[in-house]
Amino acid sequence: MRPRMTLPSWRDPVWLFAIIIGPVFWLFYSQVVQPVQFDSNTYPLSELILVILVYPVLEEIVFRGLIQTELISRSLFQKQLFTISLANWLTSLLFSLFHLINHEPVWAALVFFPSILFGYLRDRYDATSPSVVLHIYYNTGFSLLFTL
């Protein structure tokens, strides 16, 4: 499977969709769901930096850079279901299960959807950098919406 592009492009409709869907979700979530408001005393800047920068980078290195890359190198996992590689489906399932460590089951399950998008970008660009950038962007928007 050869990627069509090597770097994210603003002309790529998938990349634009990925950028736009984050704020749409944040707006929907803030209007429909009673979000948890974090008190800055219990959610210090150091924790915010971990959530916004450190966790996304580490998670993308492990899940998209190592696991998905290893799976996609095997012909079985290159097969697609609804234009998404089996490697991405399996990696996203593992990513969601991993989030059970710190999240309630509903939140861990909801993590599956952005994970599919992160994995799709990893496959599309044959690189983890787009998924890292998007993951940081999503975590930043979500965190700032509920900590400010």
N, C-alpha and C positions, 0 to 999 in steps of 0.2 A: 504494500500500500504506500504509494508516494504522495506526499503532501502537495497541494496545489500552490501553497504559498509558504514562505519561510518566516516571515515576520508579520505581526498584526497590521492590518491596513484599515484605515477609516472607510475605505471603499468596499470593504468586505461586509456584506449584509449580516453575516453571522456575528462578527465582532461588534457591529453596531447594535444588533439585537441584545447581545450580552451586556453591553454598556447601558443600554436604555432600560432593560428589564429590572436591574437592581433598584433604581429609584422608584419604579412603578410598584415593585413589591414592598419597599419601605413605606411608601405612602399608603398602600392598601393595608399593610400590617398596622400602621399607626392609627388608622381610622376604624378598622374593623375589630382588631384584637386589642385587648387591654394589655399594652406592653409593660414589661417590668421596667420601672425607672430605677436607675442605679444612682445611689448616693455617692458623690465623689469621695466621701470619707471611707466608704467600704469598697470602692472601685478605684484604686489609686492609679496615677499616671503610668506607673510601671506595669500594672496589669493591662491597661489599655494598649500599651506598646506591644506587649506579648500577643494580645488578641489581634491587633492590627498588622503587625509585621512578622513577628517571630513564628507564631503558629502557622500562618498561611505558607510561609516559605518552607518550613520544615515538613508540613503536611504534603505540599505539592512535590517536594523532593522525594519523599517516601512513596506516596500513592501514585502520582503520575510519572515521576522520574524513574522510580525503581520498579514498583509492582506493575503498573500498566505497560511500561516499556518492555519489561520481561515477558509479560503475557502476549503483547502484540507481536513479539518476535516469533511466536509459535502460530503456525497456520490455522489451527483450530480457533484461536481467539481473534483472528483477523476477520472471521465471518461476521456478518452484520445482522442485526435485528432492528428494524425501523431506522436504518442508516446509521446505527450506532454499533461500534465494534463490541464483540463479546468481551474483549479485554476491558473496555470501558464499563460495561454493565457489571462485571465482577468486581472491578476496582471500586466502583461507586457503592456497591453493596458493602464491601469491606470498610470503605470510608464511613458509611453511615453506622455500621456496627461499632467502629472505633469511637464514634461520638457518643455512644451509650455510656462511656466512662464518665463524662461530665455533663451530660444532658439527659433530660427526660426522654422516654421513648418516642413521643410525638416529634420533639425537636430533632432527635437523631434521624428519624424517618424523613423529615423535611429537608435535611441536609443532602439527601439523595439527589434532589433535583439540581441544585447548583453543581453538585459533583459530576453529574452527567454532562453538564455544559463545560466544566473544566476539562473533563476527559475528552470531550468532542474537540475542543480547541487543541488539546495535546496531540490528538490524532491528526487533525487538520493541518497543523503547522509543523508536526513532527518535532516538537520542542515543548519544554515545560514553561518557558517564559510567559507565554500568553495566559496560561492557567494561574501562574504565580501572580501576575499583575491583576487579573480579574478577581482572584481570591482576596488579595489585599484590598482592592476597591470595594468588594462586597462587605468584608469585615469592617472596613473603615466607615462606610456609610451607615451600616447597621449599628455599630458601636456608638458613633457620634450622635445618631438620632436618639438613642436612649440613655446617653450619659450627659448630655448638655442640657 
